[in-house]
């Protein structure tokens, strides 16, 4: 498995950091040697539609097996306020770089 994967941002939930149409390179190996941290921007499998992906910021790490997510643009974001905490296994990787 190659460690980097490209994703397209599909909405404005992470504005101003990321905008619709931006691409991000995601490091799928980022959490092999350290746990996810509050403030990290990650790509996760959508807990309500598993064949889709979400780009969000980790807002909290309530316990060792879960994270809470939030969009920077709270008024336009479907995140843990809607679907609750998600399991760490749903993390695809950490956003490494934005491509415009």
JOHU-V500679 format. One record per backbone hydrogen bond with DSSP energy under -0.5 kcal/mol. NH is the residue of the N-H (numbers start at 1). CO is the residue of the C=O. E is the energy in kcal/mol with one decimal. If there is no record, write none. Layout:
nh:NH co:CO e:E
nh:NH co:CO e:E
This chain:
nh:5 co:26 e:-1.7
nh:7 co:24 e:-2.3
nh:9 co:22 e:-3.3
nh:15 co:12 e:-1.6
nh:17 co:14 e:-0.9
nh:18 co:14 e:-2.0
nh:21 co:9 e:-2.7
nh:22 co:19 e:-2.4
nh:23 co:99 e:-2.8
nh:24 co:7 e:-2.7
nh:25 co:97 e:-2.7
nh:26 co:5 e:-3.0
nh:26 co:24 e:-0.5
nh:27 co:94 e:-3.0
nh:28 co:3 e:-3.8
nh:28 co:26 e:-0.9
nh:30 co:27 e:-1.1
nh:32 co:29 e:-1.9
nh:39 co:58 e:-3.0
nh:40 co:37 e:-2.1
nh:42 co:40 e:-0.5
nh:42 co:56 e:-3.1
nh:43 co:93 e:-2.5
nh:44 co:54 e:-2.4
nh:45 co:90 e:-2.5
nh:46 co:52 e:-2.5
nh:52 co:49 e:-2.6
nh:54 co:44 e:-2.7
nh:56 co:42 e:-2.4
nh:56 co:54 e:-0.6
nh:57 co:70 e:-2.5
nh:58 co:40 e:-3.1
nh:59 co:57 e:-0.5
nh:59 co:68 e:-2.5
nh:60 co:68 e:-1.3
nh:63 co:66 e:-0.6
nh:66 co:63 e:-1.2
nh:67 co:86 e:-2.3
nh:68 co:60 e:-2.9
nh:70 co:57 e:-2.5
nh:73 co:13 e:-2.7
nh:74 co:72 e:-1.1
nh:76 co:73 e:-2.3
nh:77 co:74 e:-0.9
nh:79 co:77 e:-0.7
nh:80 co:69 e:-1.7
nh:82 co:79 e:-2.4
nh:83 co:79 e:-2.1
nh:84 co:80 e:-1.6
nh:86 co:67 e:-2.7
nh:88 co:65 e:-2.1
nh:90 co:87 e:-2.1
nh:91 co:88 e:-1.8
nh:92 co:43 e:-3.0
nh:93 co:43 e:-1.4
nh:94 co:27 e:-1.9
nh:95 co:41 e:-3.1
nh:96 co:25 e:-3.4
nh:97 co:25 e:-1.3
nh:99 co:23 e:-4.0
